[in-house]
Amino acid sequence: MIRSELIQKIADENPHLYQRDVERIVNTIFEEITNAMARGDRVELRGFGAFSVKKRDARIGRNPRTGESVAVEEKHVPFFKTGKLLRDRLNGK
């Protein structure tokens, strides 16, 4: 599902809301999750999962085309851990 499909589904299920308002709400939620992660905070949605940021240390990588060693700088990457309810639902429990 992409963002526009999510917005359309929420708007269809809530006919008392304007689509532009639903779009603003969805964009605000994603923006707040992004801002919190940029600050290094953890975002937990009970039953769904938790978004966090993990640090990857600097390392020596390898260019797959040439086999040459390449220095890879440390970086921060987004990480998502599913919640128990979501995991159980995906596994048919």
N, C-alpha and C positions, 0 to 999 in steps of 0.2 A: 504494500500500500504506500502510495506517495502522499505528500502533504496535501495536495489538492483533493485527492480522494478522501482523505481523513476529514478535511473541512466540509466536503460535500455530504459525507455520511452523517456528521454531527448536525449539519444544517437540516438534513432530511428528517432526522430523528427529533429535532426541536424546531417545529414550524413557527413557534412564537419568537424565535431569534432571527434577525437578519443575517444573511450570509456574510456580509462585510464585518459584522460583529463577531461571528464565529471565527472568521479568518484572523481578526485582530487578537482574539483570545488564544488561538492555537499558536500564532506567531509570538505572542508574549510569553507563553509557556516555554517554547523552544528557546527563546532569547534568554529567559531567566536561567534555564538549565545551562546554557552555554556560558553565560556570565559567571555563574557559580563555579563551574569547572575551570574557567579561566583564572579565577581567584584561588584555585586549588581546593575548593570545597567539594564535599561529597553530596550528591543529590539522591535521596532515597524515596521511591514511590512504593509504599507498602503493597505487597502482593504482586507487584510487577517486577521490580528490581532496583538496583542502585548503580548510578553513574559515578565514576571517580576518575582520577588522573593518576597514571603510573609514570614513574621516571625510568627511562632507559639510559643506562650509563654509556659513556663514550666507548667505542670499541674499534677494532680494526676489521673492516669488512673486505669483501673481494668483489671486484667487477666481474660479473659472470661472462661477459663477452671476451675480455682480454686476460682474465685471471690475475690482474694487477691488484695489489693491496691498496685499500682506500681507507682513510681515517673517517670514521662516522662520528659526528658530534653527539653529545648527550641530548636527549629530547624527551618531551613529555607527550604521552599518547593517551587518548580517551580509552576507558575500560568500562564494560557493562557486565554486571553480575546479575543473573536472573533471580527473582524472588521464588520462594518455595511454591506459592500458589500457581505462578506461571509455569514453573518447571513441571509440577504435577499435572497441570492441564495439558501441556504439550505431550506428556507421556501417557495420557489417557486415564489418569487416576481420578 
